[in-house]
Amino acid sequence: MNIRAITLMVGEVYGKDINEAKNIVENVVQKFLELIGELKSELRIWTIRLSLPYVDPNIGNVERYAEVFEDIAERYSIDFVSSLHFKSDDSRVWDLPNALLNNKRSFGSIVLRSYDDLLSIARIFENLNEDNGYKLTAIWGETLTPYFPASKAPIGSNGISYTPFIVEEYLASKNLTYVEEKASAKLLQINALIEDLAEKYGLKFYGVDLS
């Protein structure tokens, strides 16, 4: 079984200025990559990802904020970084198009506060060209997922989550019951492995997303 994405979520950056946040993320990323090194001896991992919490209200320069974590992603060979998360009543959402267009690995989300926000938020998506529309999503409510661009770290804690790729298992057999039992057993093994490694490196294990 392959791992489609394993995502490091660094929620401790909320409430920090850009320099403090940068230092925190770098320290946690270094531990995470040691974990990945051990995990790769057991599993094939397609993408390595980083997600952050809501952008702190004291961060004024959204594009600069994105650049800092884009740079970390490039230096540590992290494939994608989901760093730009706002609620729809935050005026900084209008800075999202430029921040996303100028940072190729960066993603973001807007959490809708009311139905009335839908029309105004739609104009933000119009400012993203066709090649970059996939880098931003608008969602209702809070969710904990490794999937981008909605992946957002819980405020105050650091952990990991992953999503497997199990299509090959289903294609290899016509016996769906057998495949489901086999896949479930394998997922339990992977969960135990990742949970043990997460604890070793001081991270929480936020589970698996099968959607």
Backbone as ProteinMPNN parsed JSONL, in Angstrom:
{"seq_chain_A": "MNIRAITLMVGEVYGKDINEAKNIVENVVQKFLELIGELKSELRIWTIRLSLPYVDPNIGNVERYAEVFEDIAERYSIDFVSSLHFKSDDSRVWDLPNALLNNKRSFGSIVLRSYDDLLSIARIFENLNEDNGYKLTAIWGETLTPYFPASKAPIGSNGISYTPFIVEEYLASKNLTYVEEKASAKLLQINALIEDLAEKYGLKFYGVDLS", "coords_chain_A": {"N_chain_A": [[0.844, -1.198, 0.0], [0.557, 2.172, -0.882], [1.456, 5.462, 0.329], [-0.33, 8.229, -0.23], [-0.174, 10.891, 0.62], [1.589, 12.389, 3.273], [1.212, 14.44, 5.983], [2.568, 17.064, 7.806], [1.487, 18.867, 10.556], [1.692, 21.965, 11.934], [0.764, 23.558, 14.569], [1.619, 25.229, 16.545], [2.547, 27.672, 15.749], [0.676, 29.662, 15.761], [-0.144, 32.829, 17.021], [2.401, 33.751, 17.105], [5.074, 35.897, 15.884], [6.35, 36.432, 12.514], [9.089, 35.648, 12.369], [9.441, 34.099, 14.71], [7.581, 32.095, 14.174], [8.703, 30.961, 11.881], [11.085, 29.839, 12.945], [10.037, 27.942, 14.724], [8.66, 26.228, 12.942], [10.778, 25.281, 11.324], [12.287, 23.814, 13.213], [10.47, 21.785, 13.928], [10.001, 20.616, 11.449], [12.495, 19.467, 10.887], [12.576, 17.345, 12.743], [10.393, 15.939, 11.802], [11.271, 15.137, 9.256], [13.224, 13.316, 9.951], [11.593, 11.353, 11.001], [10.218, 10.686, 8.638], [12.331, 9.578, 7.207], [12.713, 7.161, 8.587], [10.241, 6.013, 8.132], [10.178, 5.622, 5.391], [11.606, 3.332, 4.984], [9.796, 1.394, 5.291], [7.501, 2.025, 3.853], [6.171, 3.319, 0.753], [6.193, 6.645, -0.035], [4.38, 9.147, -1.566], [3.977, 11.998, -1.574], [5.168, 14.682, 0.495], [4.018, 16.843, 2.939], [3.201, 20.069, 4.38], [1.283, 21.713, 6.79], [-0.264, 24.616, 8.207], [-1.836, 26.567, 10.887], [-4.724, 28.81, 11.122], [-3.865, 32.015, 9.844], [-2.256, 34.16, 12.009], [-3.896, 36.966, 13.569], [-2.199, 39.159, 13.893], [-0.406, 39.131, 11.838], [0.427, 41.009, 9.185], [1.438, 41.201, 6.555], [0.613, 39.235, 4.176], [1.622, 38.026, 1.85], [4.386, 38.003, 2.327], [4.427, 36.316, 4.534], [3.599, 33.904, 3.339], [5.797, 33.518, 1.652], [7.906, 32.961, 3.433], [7.355, 30.362, 4.378], [7.149, 28.998, 2.037], [9.803, 29.094, 1.257], [10.956, 27.478, 3.253], [9.747, 25.047, 2.578], [10.914, 24.585, 0.061], [13.653, 24.393, 0.734], [13.726, 22.158, 2.375], [12.737, 20.159, 0.846], [9.946, 19.719, 0.799], [6.895, 18.932, -0.587], [4.426, 20.371, -0.827], [2.855, 23.215, 0.746], [0.457, 24.215, 3.011], [-0.437, 27.079, 3.999], [-1.982, 29.353, 4.219], [-4.637, 30.316, 5.71], [-7.836, 31.532, 6.376], [-10.697, 33.092, 7.953], [-13.832, 33.934, 6.464], [-14.647, 36.53, 7.002], [-12.393, 37.981, 7.355], [-10.397, 40.6, 6.387], [-8.013, 40.195, 5.111], [-8.242, 38.169, 3.294], [-8.349, 39.072, 0.728], [-5.801, 39.358, -0.066], [-4.974, 36.916, -0.806], [-4.943, 35.903, -3.6], [-2.571, 37.064, -4.884], [-0.57, 36.148, -3.135], [-0.748, 33.374, -3.462], [-0.36, 33.061, -6.219], [2.275, 33.85, -6.493], [3.764, 32.019, -5.124], [4.636, 28.93, -5.638], [4.356, 26.423, -4.362], [2.455, 26.791, -2.466], [-0.671, 26.738, -0.666], [-4.127, 27.409, 0.281], [-7.021, 28.22, 2.364], [-10.436, 29.295, 2.795], [-12.582, 29.73, 5.375], [-15.945, 29.708, 5.54], [-18.136, 32.03, 7.044], [-20.732, 32.873, 6.841], [-23.666, 32.609, 4.714], [-23.911, 34.869, 3.212], [-21.363, 35.591, 2.624], [-20.582, 34.179, 0.43], [-20.852, 35.206, -2.25], [-19.076, 37.397, -2.328], [-16.67, 36.132, -1.75], [-16.414, 34.544, -3.983], [-15.423, 36.279, -5.87], [-12.762, 36.447, -5.23], [-11.744, 34.034, -6.111], [-12.001, 34.448, -8.808], [-9.866, 36.037, -9.314], [-7.756, 34.354, -9.411], [-5.863, 32.612, -11.774], [-6.639, 30.069, -14.297], [-4.77, 28.047, -13.966], [-4.144, 28.077, -11.306], [-6.334, 27.896, -9.676], [-6.929, 25.599, -8.22], [-5.497, 25.792, -5.903], [-6.736, 27.007, -3.805], [-9.444, 26.819, -1.525], [-12.88, 27.082, -0.514], [-14.63, 26.502, 2.419], [-17.126, 25.034, 4.615], [-17.247, 25.162, 8.1], [-15.018, 23.512, 10.501], [-12.296, 21.33, 9.812], [-10.25, 18.405, 10.052], [-7.772, 17.328, 8.214], [-5.465, 15.683, 5.967], [-5.618, 16.421, 3.373], [-5.093, 18.665, 0.682], [-6.38, 21.735, -0.683], [-7.455, 22.153, 1.853], [-6.294, 21.335, 4.209], [-5.503, 22.108, 7.479], [-3.701, 23.073, 10.312], [-4.397, 22.192, 13.729], [-4.8, 24.71, 16.169], [-2.151, 25.333, 18.373], [-0.943, 22.798, 18.709], [1.218, 20.15, 17.46], [1.379, 17.753, 14.871], [0.838, 14.731, 12.892], [-0.756, 13.508, 9.918], [-2.189, 11.271, 7.504], [-2.905, 10.091, 4.152], [-3.875, 7.201, 2.464], [-3.217, 5.365, -0.612], [-5.328, 3.307, -2.038], [-6.446, 2.233, -4.267], [-5.216, 0.451, -6.044], [-5.293, -1.981, -4.669], [-8.005, -2.611, -4.778], [-8.373, -2.868, -7.513], [-6.899, -5.099, -8.04], [-8.273, -7.348, -7.266], [-11.395, -9.096, -7.472], [-12.886, -9.735, -5.367], [-14.428, -8.031, -3.145], [-14.914, -8.048, -0.403], [-12.743, -9.468, 0.626], [-10.655, -7.769, -0.16], [-11.266, -5.45, 1.3], [-10.987, -6.373, 3.934], [-8.29, -7.062, 3.928], [-7.122, -4.57, 3.325], [-7.964, -3.087, 5.539], [-6.612, -4.379, 7.622], [-3.985, -3.823, 6.883], [-3.974, -1.029, 7.069], [-4.316, -0.687, 9.81], [-1.866, -1.629, 10.689], [-0.142, 0.29, 9.542], [-1.084, 2.6, 10.796], [-0.355, 2.053, 13.466], [2.417, 1.973, 13.223], [3.048, 4.62, 12.35], [1.973, 6.08, 14.467], [3.603, 5.257, 16.605], [6.098, 6.248, 15.731], [5.509, 8.965, 15.604], [5.109, 9.573, 18.307], [7.688, 9.074, 19.227], [9.078, 11.213, 18.116], [7.944, 13.392, 19.31], [5.433, 14.243, 18.394], [1.893, 14.513, 17.684], [-0.443, 12.004, 16.612], [-2.72, 12.36, 14.178], [-4.331, 10.685, 12.778], [-5.848, 8.852, 9.997], [-7.049, 9.729, 6.757], [-9.491, 8.571, 4.767], [-11.033, 9.432, 2.701]], "CA_chain_A": [[0.0, 0.0, 0.0], [1.306, 3.423, -0.956], [0.943, 6.627, 1.04], [-0.502, 9.315, -1.195], [0.338, 12.12, 1.24], [1.748, 12.467, 4.722], [1.184, 15.881, 6.243], [2.959, 17.596, 9.106], [0.673, 20.015, 10.946], [2.388, 22.719, 12.985], [-0.192, 24.518, 15.102], [2.238, 26.079, 17.568], [2.959, 28.974, 15.211], [-0.373, 30.667, 15.966], [0.186, 33.746, 18.105], [3.806, 34.133, 16.991], [5.396, 36.725, 14.727], [6.855, 35.633, 11.396], [10.389, 35.048, 12.682], [9.223, 33.027, 15.684], [6.89, 31.016, 13.474], [9.694, 30.33, 11.004], [11.98, 29.014, 13.756], [9.271, 26.797, 15.216], [8.407, 25.304, 11.834], [12.031, 24.621, 10.936], [12.644, 22.821, 14.227], [9.552, 20.648, 13.843], [10.24, 19.977, 10.152], [13.69, 18.633, 10.994], [12.167, 16.11, 13.416], [9.477, 15.259, 10.885], [12.032, 14.492, 8.185], [13.84, 12.125, 10.542], [10.5, 10.376, 11.028], [9.999, 10.251, 7.254], [13.44, 8.697, 6.861], [12.429, 5.835, 9.137], [9.025, 5.496, 7.518], [10.436, 5.222, 4.004], [12.14, 1.968, 4.952], [8.645, 0.495, 5.364], [6.413, 2.426, 2.969], [6.445, 4.258, -0.33], [5.469, 7.895, 0.202], [4.345, 9.932, -2.798], [4.194, 13.427, -1.32], [5.378, 15.14, 1.863], [3.319, 18.119, 2.983], [3.226, 20.857, 5.609], [0.145, 22.625, 6.929], [-0.227, 25.536, 9.338], [-3.18, 26.963, 11.316], [-5.13, 30.137, 10.669], [-2.838, 33.056, 9.933], [-2.505, 34.966, 13.201], [-4.39, 38.315, 13.254], [-1.132, 40.164, 13.924], [0.386, 39.045, 10.608], [-0.148, 41.952, 8.235], [1.924, 40.983, 5.194], [0.253, 37.859, 3.844], [2.531, 37.487, 0.84], [5.659, 37.727, 2.999], [4.178, 35.131, 5.356], [3.637, 32.758, 2.432], [7.172, 33.36, 1.152], [8.74, 32.351, 4.475], [7.121, 28.919, 4.448], [7.525, 28.502, 0.705], [11.253, 28.913, 1.309], [11.215, 26.287, 4.066], [9.349, 23.89, 1.775], [11.925, 24.372, -0.975], [14.931, 23.982, 1.326], [13.626, 20.839, 3.0], [12.121, 19.252, -0.141], [8.542, 19.455, 1.1], [6.233, 19.124, -1.877], [3.389, 21.403, -0.779], [2.641, 23.818, 2.062], [-0.85, 24.854, 3.153], [-0.092, 28.051, 5.041], [-2.804, 30.566, 4.164], [-6.008, 29.984, 6.118], [-8.545, 32.679, 6.939], [-12.152, 33.091, 7.97], [-14.295, 34.764, 5.343], [-14.825, 37.929, 7.391], [-11.055, 38.554, 7.538], [-10.11, 41.428, 5.204], [-6.778, 39.741, 4.457], [-8.525, 37.178, 2.249], [-8.145, 39.688, -0.585], [-4.377, 39.231, -0.397], [-4.688, 35.525, -1.16], [-4.54, 35.627, -4.982], [-1.16, 37.373, -5.142], [0.282, 35.266, -2.332], [-0.76, 32.038, -4.061], [0.216, 33.127, -7.561], [3.72, 34.078, -6.42], [4.405, 30.953, -4.347], [4.119, 27.789, -6.393], [4.038, 25.265, -3.521], [1.577, 27.237, -1.388], [-2.111, 26.536, -0.76], [-4.855, 28.084, 1.345], [-8.464, 27.988, 2.453], [-11.296, 30.303, 3.412], [-13.684, 29.106, 6.11], [-17.099, 30.6, 5.396], [-18.838, 32.358, 8.287], [-22.162, 33.055, 6.56], [-24.027, 32.465, 3.309], [-23.722, 36.162, 2.552], [-19.962, 35.726, 2.209], [-20.3, 33.37, -0.758], [-20.692, 35.999, -3.468], [-17.843, 38.188, -2.279], [-15.535, 35.21, -1.812], [-16.299, 34.078, -5.371], [-14.595, 37.242, -6.616], [-11.358, 36.124, -4.964], [-11.384, 32.94, -7.014], [-11.891, 35.008, -10.153], [-8.539, 36.653, -9.441], [-6.775, 33.289, -9.627], [-6.015, 32.111, -13.137], [-7.071, 28.674, -14.386], [-3.708, 27.15, -13.521], [-3.932, 28.181, -9.861], [-7.591, 27.815, -8.947], [-6.935, 24.431, -7.333], [-4.685, 26.063, -4.715], [-7.557, 27.661, -2.788], [-10.784, 26.262, -1.368], [-13.782, 27.684, 0.468], [-15.285, 25.385, 3.097], [-17.948, 25.303, 5.797], [-16.855, 24.461, 9.314], [-13.634, 23.12, 10.732], [-12.011, 19.95, 9.457], [-8.87, 17.976, 10.268], [-7.497, 16.461, 7.076], [-4.191, 15.89, 5.283], [-5.87, 16.815, 1.989], [-4.923, 20.071, 0.319], [-5.857, 22.852, 0.105], [-8.212, 22.36, 3.092], [-5.527, 20.904, 5.382], [-5.188, 23.214, 8.389], [-3.241, 22.549, 11.599], [-5.102, 22.654, 14.93], [-4.031, 25.719, 16.9], [-1.519, 24.985, 19.639], [-0.279, 21.496, 18.786], [1.881, 19.675, 16.246], [1.137, 16.335, 14.649], [0.856, 14.258, 11.509], [-1.875, 12.754, 9.388], [-1.832, 10.766, 6.175], [-3.943, 9.477, 3.344], [-3.314, 6.109, 1.668], [-3.729, 5.132, -1.96], [-5.708, 1.895, -1.976], [-7.134, 1.852, -5.507], [-4.559, -0.724, -6.623], [-5.776, -3.165, -3.973], [-9.338, -2.929, -5.291], [-8.253, -3.289, -8.909], [-6.191, -6.383, -8.116], [-9.141, -8.465, -6.889], [-12.83, -8.892, -7.633], [-13.501, -10.07, -4.082], [-14.371, -6.781, -2.395], [-14.83, -8.329, 1.036], [-11.347, -9.833, 0.907], [-9.826, -6.567, -0.307], [-11.541, -4.552, 2.425], [-10.379, -6.951, 5.136], [-6.838, -6.947, 3.777], [-6.769, -3.153, 3.416], [-8.169, -2.66, 6.926], [-5.508, -4.918, 8.424], [-2.775, -3.075, 6.526], [-4.106, 0.322, 7.615], [-4.06, -0.766, 11.253], [-0.406, -1.747, 10.822], [0.457, 1.589, 9.216], [-1.446, 3.518, 11.881], [0.468, 1.745, 14.639], [3.791, 2.37, 12.906], [3.15, 6.082, 12.341], [1.706, 6.573, 15.821], [4.816, 5.024, 17.399], [7.133, 7.184, 15.29], [5.085, 10.309, 16.003], [5.41, 9.709, 19.74], [9.149, 9.126, 19.352], [9.567, 12.537, 17.715], [7.216, 14.443, 20.014], [4.305, 14.712, 17.59], [0.637, 13.799, 17.824], [-0.916, 11.325, 15.412], [-4.091, 12.803, 13.955], [-5.092, 9.65, 12.112], [-5.834, 8.646, 8.551], [-8.215, 10.213, 6.022], [-9.731, 7.62, 3.677], [-11.974, 9.993, 1.722]], "C_chain_A": [[0.879, 1.248, 0.0], [0.641, 4.508, -0.11], [0.873, 7.778, 0.041], [0.084, 10.613, -0.654], [0.491, 11.918, 2.733], [1.997, 13.934, 5.054], [1.588, 16.191, 7.679], [2.128, 18.835, 9.392], [1.332, 20.711, 12.135], [1.468, 23.835, 13.48], [0.377, 25.474, 16.127], [2.61, 27.465, 17.053], [1.916, 30.062, 15.452], [-0.032, 31.516, 17.187], [1.622, 34.228, 18.081], [4.0, 35.093, 15.818], [6.063, 35.851, 13.667], [8.171, 34.947, 11.737], [10.264, 33.906, 13.683], [8.57, 31.823, 15.013], [7.852, 30.246, 12.576], [10.593, 29.385, 11.799], [11.279, 27.769, 14.289], [9.087, 25.765, 14.118], [9.681, 24.572, 11.428], [12.421, 23.537, 11.929], [11.767, 21.575, 14.127], [9.75, 19.894, 12.529], [11.455, 19.057, 10.21], [13.385, 17.307, 11.691], [11.296, 15.262, 12.488], [10.237, 14.514, 9.794], [12.82, 13.29, 8.697], [12.808, 11.0, 10.612], [10.255, 9.81, 9.632], [11.1, 9.289, 6.813], [13.218, 7.287, 7.371], [11.229, 5.201, 8.437], [9.267, 4.984, 6.104], [11.068, 3.839, 3.897], [11.012, 0.937, 4.952], [7.6, 0.769, 4.288], [6.905, 3.332, 1.852], [5.561, 5.487, -0.135], [5.539, 8.762, -1.05], [4.628, 11.407, -2.564], [4.321, 13.701, 0.174], [4.855, 16.57, 1.948], [3.406, 18.769, 4.366], [1.979, 21.724, 5.661], [0.243, 23.397, 8.241], [-1.656, 25.908, 9.74], [-3.628, 28.257, 10.644], [-3.951, 31.105, 10.783], [-3.201, 33.972, 11.102], [-2.959, 36.383, 12.818], [-3.306, 39.387, 13.21], [-0.217, 40.123, 12.699], [-0.262, 39.94, 9.562], [0.221, 41.676, 6.793], [1.733, 39.516, 4.812], [1.226, 37.247, 2.847], [3.896, 37.155, 1.442], [5.551, 36.469, 3.858], [4.249, 33.867, 4.492], [5.052, 32.477, 1.952], [8.07, 32.645, 2.157], [8.581, 30.835, 4.473], [7.301, 28.24, 3.096], [9.018, 28.206, 0.683], [11.623, 27.679, 2.124], [10.878, 25.027, 3.276], [10.394, 23.57, 0.713], [13.219, 23.816, -0.381], [14.894, 22.576, 1.908], [12.91, 19.82, 2.109], [10.731, 18.781, 0.285], [7.738, 19.834, -0.14], [5.238, 20.281, -1.879], [3.262, 21.943, 0.645], [1.312, 24.576, 2.074], [-0.763, 25.833, 4.32], [-1.075, 29.202, 5.185], [-4.271, 30.255, 4.45], [-6.645, 31.172, 6.837], [-10.032, 32.374, 7.062], [-12.636, 34.145, 6.98], [-14.527, 36.221, 5.711], [-13.5, 38.629, 7.694], [-10.685, 39.324, 6.267], [-8.868, 40.962, 4.452], [-7.022, 38.684, 3.385], [-8.272, 37.753, 0.859], [-6.676, 39.685, -0.997], [-4.02, 37.829, -0.877], [-4.259, 35.314, -2.612], [-3.07, 35.899, -5.261], [-0.229, 36.438, -4.386], [0.36, 33.873, -2.95], [-0.117, 32.024, -5.442], [1.737, 33.224, -7.525], [4.474, 33.024, -5.619], [3.862, 29.611, -4.82], [3.746, 26.583, -5.542], [2.934, 25.554, -2.509], [0.092, 27.082, -1.713], [-2.801, 27.279, 0.384], [-6.333, 27.753, 1.334], [-9.156, 29.179, 3.098], [-12.454, 29.568, 4.077], [-14.848, 30.093, 6.149], [-17.821, 30.789, 6.726], [-20.339, 32.522, 8.07], [-22.412, 32.87, 5.066], [-23.781, 33.756, 2.54], [-22.294, 36.349, 2.048], [-19.672, 35.042, 0.874], [-20.018, 34.212, -1.989], [-19.397, 36.796, -3.46], [-16.614, 37.293, -2.387], [-15.33, 34.7, -3.239], [-15.418, 35.008, -6.191], [-13.11, 36.985, -6.381], [-10.892, 35.024, -5.906], [-11.241, 33.432, -8.452], [-10.52, 35.632, -10.393], [-7.411, 35.631, -9.541], [-6.954, 32.774, -11.05], [-6.337, 30.619, -13.122], [-6.028, 27.708, -13.839], [-3.534, 27.134, -12.008], [-5.208, 28.084, -9.029], [-7.649, 26.677, -7.944], [-6.203, 24.687, -6.013], [-5.469, 26.708, -3.571], [-8.923, 26.992, -2.728], [-11.571, 27.087, -0.361], [-14.589, 26.555, 1.094], [-16.17, 25.892, 4.235], [-17.375, 24.523, 6.966], [-15.384, 24.108, 9.37], [-13.452, 21.652, 10.366], [-10.544, 19.65, 9.705], [-8.549, 16.944, 9.202], [-6.103, 16.716, 6.52], [-4.364, 16.394, 3.857], [-5.711, 18.322, 1.798], [-5.999, 20.462, -0.683], [-6.519, 23.045, 1.466], [-7.421, 22.026, 4.35], [-5.074, 22.097, 6.216], [-4.825, 22.635, 9.748], [-4.123, 23.048, 12.74], [-4.225, 23.641, 15.699], [-3.448, 25.119, 18.179], [-0.819, 23.656, 19.72], [0.287, 21.092, 17.429], [1.634, 18.177, 16.087], [1.171, 15.986, 13.182], [-0.415, 13.48, 11.182], [-1.483, 12.267, 7.998], [-3.061, 10.259, 5.447], [-3.312, 8.4, 2.47], [-3.878, 6.109, 0.247], [-4.039, 3.644, -2.054], [-6.444, 1.416, -3.228], [-6.544, 0.576, -6.091], [-5.047, -2.013, -5.978], [-7.142, -3.597, -4.498], [-9.282, -3.422, -6.738], [-7.663, -4.69, -9.036], [-7.084, -7.579, -7.807], [-10.601, -8.101, -7.094], [-13.589, -9.188, -6.338], [-13.393, -8.86, -3.155], [-14.249, -7.008, -0.893], [-13.403, -8.652, 1.435], [-10.449, -8.601, 0.861], [-10.018, -5.638, 0.884], [-10.92, -5.07, 3.716], [-8.863, -6.802, 5.099], [-6.385, -5.495, 3.939], [-6.913, -2.648, 4.848], [-7.035, -3.132, 7.821], [-4.221, -4.143, 8.16], [-2.818, -1.667, 7.112], [-3.851, 0.341, 9.12], [-2.565, -0.875, 11.529], [0.272, -0.399, 10.6], [0.158, 2.6, 10.319], [-0.558, 3.309, 13.102], [1.902, 2.202, 14.43], [3.953, 3.887, 12.995], [2.916, 6.653, 13.734], [2.931, 6.405, 16.726], [5.913, 6.015, 17.033], [6.784, 8.618, 15.691], [5.412, 10.549, 17.475], [6.912, 9.839, 19.971], [9.686, 10.528, 19.075], [8.744, 13.687, 18.306], [6.059, 15.043, 19.252], [3.046, 13.918, 17.916], [0.328, 13.072, 16.515], [-2.392, 11.642, 15.254], [-4.917, 11.816, 13.135], [-4.987, 9.664, 10.597], [-7.129, 9.179, 7.953], [-8.395, 9.316, 4.805], [-10.611, 8.184, 2.576], [-11.327, 10.172, 0.354]], "O_chain_A": [[1.821, 1.359, 0.783], [-0.565, 4.478, 0.134], [1.896, 8.239, -0.465], [0.756, 11.348, -1.377], [-0.382, 11.341, 3.382], [2.876, 14.579, 4.48], [1.026, 15.652, 8.633], [2.068, 19.751, 8.572], [1.505, 20.119, 13.201], [1.402, 24.912, 12.889], [-0.292, 26.422, 16.538], [2.952, 28.344, 17.844], [2.227, 31.249, 15.359], [0.32, 30.995, 18.245], [2.027, 35.022, 18.929], [3.204, 35.11, 14.879], [6.31, 34.668, 13.898], [8.347, 33.771, 11.42], [10.904, 32.866, 13.527], [8.956, 30.679, 15.252], [7.812, 29.017, 12.524], [10.836, 28.255, 11.374], [11.852, 26.68, 14.303], [9.324, 24.575, 14.326], [9.654, 23.36, 11.213], [12.842, 22.452, 11.527], [12.258, 20.45, 14.229], [9.675, 18.666, 12.503], [11.432, 17.971, 9.632], [13.88, 16.26, 11.274], [11.445, 14.043, 12.405], [9.885, 13.386, 9.448], [13.055, 12.342, 7.947], [13.113, 9.844, 10.319], [10.103, 8.6, 9.465], [10.831, 8.302, 6.128], [13.503, 6.319, 6.666], [11.211, 3.997, 8.184], [8.632, 4.022, 5.67], [11.062, 3.239, 2.822], [11.231, -0.237, 4.655], [6.894, -0.143, 3.859], [7.918, 4.019, 1.985], [4.336, 5.381, -0.077], [6.625, 9.074, -1.537], [5.434, 12.004, -3.278], [3.682, 13.053, 1.002], [5.209, 17.413, 1.123], [3.65, 18.105, 5.373], [1.65, 22.397, 4.685], [0.76, 22.9, 9.242], [-2.597, 25.598, 9.009], [-2.985, 28.737, 9.711], [-3.147, 31.014, 11.71], [-4.314, 34.493, 11.173], [-2.458, 36.942, 11.842], [-3.48, 40.416, 12.556], [0.649, 40.983, 12.542], [-1.371, 39.664, 9.104], [-0.592, 41.893, 5.894], [2.583, 38.67, 5.091], [1.611, 36.086, 2.981], [4.494, 36.134, 1.1], [6.475, 35.657, 3.902], [4.883, 32.882, 4.872], [5.458, 31.319, 1.857], [8.899, 31.818, 1.776], [9.569, 30.106, 4.559], [7.576, 27.042, 3.028], [9.444, 27.182, 0.149], [12.506, 26.916, 1.73], [11.632, 24.054, 3.299], [10.72, 22.403, 0.494], [13.809, 22.883, -0.927], [15.911, 21.883, 1.932], [12.525, 18.746, 2.571], [10.386, 17.607, 0.151], [7.889, 20.933, -0.674], [5.208, 21.078, -2.817], [3.524, 21.235, 1.618], [1.08, 25.462, 1.251], [-0.986, 25.468, 5.475], [-1.016, 29.948, 6.162], [-5.044, 29.967, 3.537], [-6.076, 31.735, 7.772], [-10.559, 31.508, 6.364], [-11.938, 35.119, 6.698], [-14.599, 37.072, 4.824], [-13.487, 39.738, 8.226], [-10.665, 38.744, 5.182], [-8.69, 41.299, 3.281], [-6.104, 38.337, 2.642], [-8.009, 37.006, -0.084], [-6.349, 39.978, -2.147], [-2.893, 37.585, -1.305], [-3.283, 34.601, -2.845], [-2.386, 35.043, -5.823], [0.781, 35.988, -4.926], [1.427, 33.26, -2.958], [0.591, 31.079, -5.792], [2.412, 32.733, -8.43], [5.689, 33.123, -5.452], [2.761, 29.208, -4.444], [2.9, 25.788, -5.952], [2.522, 24.658, -1.772], [-0.343, 27.263, -2.85], [-2.152, 27.721, 1.332], [-6.834, 27.095, 0.422], [-8.552, 29.956, 3.837], [-13.215, 28.865, 3.412], [-14.741, 31.176, 6.723], [-18.084, 29.824, 7.443], [-21.128, 32.335, 8.996], [-21.49, 32.962, 4.256], [-23.479, 33.727, 1.347], [-22.043, 37.162, 1.159], [-18.638, 35.295, 0.256], [-19.046, 33.96, -2.701], [-18.699, 36.863, -4.472], [-15.633, 37.653, -3.037], [-14.197, 34.453, -3.654], [-14.737, 34.56, -7.114], [-12.287, 37.279, -7.249], [-9.781, 35.076, -6.435], [-10.449, 32.889, -9.222], [-10.069, 35.743, -11.534], [-6.251, 35.996, -9.733], [-8.08, 32.526, -11.482], [-6.313, 29.981, -12.069], [-6.379, 26.658, -13.302], [-2.844, 26.263, -11.479], [-5.157, 28.18, -7.803], [-8.34, 26.776, -6.93], [-6.288, 23.868, -5.098], [-4.923, 26.929, -2.49], [-9.492, 26.639, -3.761], [-10.998, 27.711, 0.531], [-15.17, 25.739, 0.379], [-15.999, 27.0, 4.743], [-17.053, 23.343, 6.828], [-14.617, 24.361, 8.441], [-14.345, 20.833, 10.585], [-9.694, 20.532, 9.583], [-9.008, 15.804, 9.282], [-5.606, 17.841, 6.589], [-3.387, 16.754, 3.2], [-6.13, 19.129, 2.629], [-6.477, 19.622, -1.445], [-6.19, 23.997, 2.174], [-7.833, 22.395, 5.449], [-4.362, 22.978, 5.734], [-5.555, 21.799, 10.281], [-4.553, 24.201, 12.727], [-3.025, 23.412, 15.855], [-4.154, 24.484, 18.962], [-0.148, 23.389, 20.717], [-0.109, 21.62, 16.39], [1.677, 17.426, 17.062], [1.488, 16.82, 12.333], [-1.05, 12.884, 12.052], [-0.551, 12.793, 7.389], [-4.113, 10.029, 6.044], [-2.312, 8.661, 1.801], [-4.877, 6.766, -0.046], [-3.131, 2.817, -2.139], [-6.999, 0.317, -3.242], [-7.278, -0.285, -6.578], [-5.199, -3.029, -6.657], [-7.412, -4.789, -4.648], [-10.058, -4.292, -7.134], [-7.902, -5.383, -10.025], [-6.69, -8.717, -8.062], [-10.998, -6.95, -6.915], [-14.786, -8.92, -6.234], [-12.389, -8.686, -2.465], [-13.568, -6.256, -0.196], [-12.91, -8.172, 2.455], [-9.594, -8.409, 1.726], [-9.049, -5.1, 1.419], [-10.385, -4.29, 4.505], [-8.233, -6.461, 6.1], [-5.389, -5.221, 4.608], [-6.082, -1.872, 5.321], [-6.553, -2.387, 8.674], [-3.462, -3.844, 9.082], [-1.803, -1.168, 7.598], [-3.243, 1.276, 9.64], [-2.057, -0.288, 12.485], [1.147, 0.004, 11.367], [1.034, 3.363, 10.728], [-0.069, 4.27, 13.698], [2.53, 2.748, 15.337], [4.879, 4.381, 13.637], [3.586, 7.604, 14.137], [3.256, 7.293, 17.514], [6.582, 6.56, 17.911], [7.662, 9.392, 16.073], [5.931, 11.604, 17.839], [7.352, 10.624, 20.811], [10.634, 10.975, 19.72], [8.844, 14.825, 17.846], [5.731, 16.216, 19.434], [3.128, 12.778, 18.374], [0.784, 13.477, 15.446], [-3.216, 11.25, 16.081], [-6.08, 12.084, 12.832], [-4.172, 10.371, 10.005], [-8.187, 9.089, 8.575], [-7.548, 9.302, 3.911], [-10.908, 7.483, 1.608], [-11.98, 10.633, -0.583]]}, "name": "protein", "num_of_chains": 1, "seq": "MNIRAITLMVGEVYGKDINEAKNIVENVVQKFLELIGELKSELRIWTIRLSLPYVDPNIGNVERYAEVFEDIAERYSIDFVSSLHFKSDDSRVWDLPNALLNNKRSFGSIVLRSYDDLLSIARIFENLNEDNGYKLTAIWGETLTPYFPASKAPIGSNGISYTPFIVEEYLASKNLTYVEEKASAKLLQINALIEDLAEKYGLKFYGVDLS"}
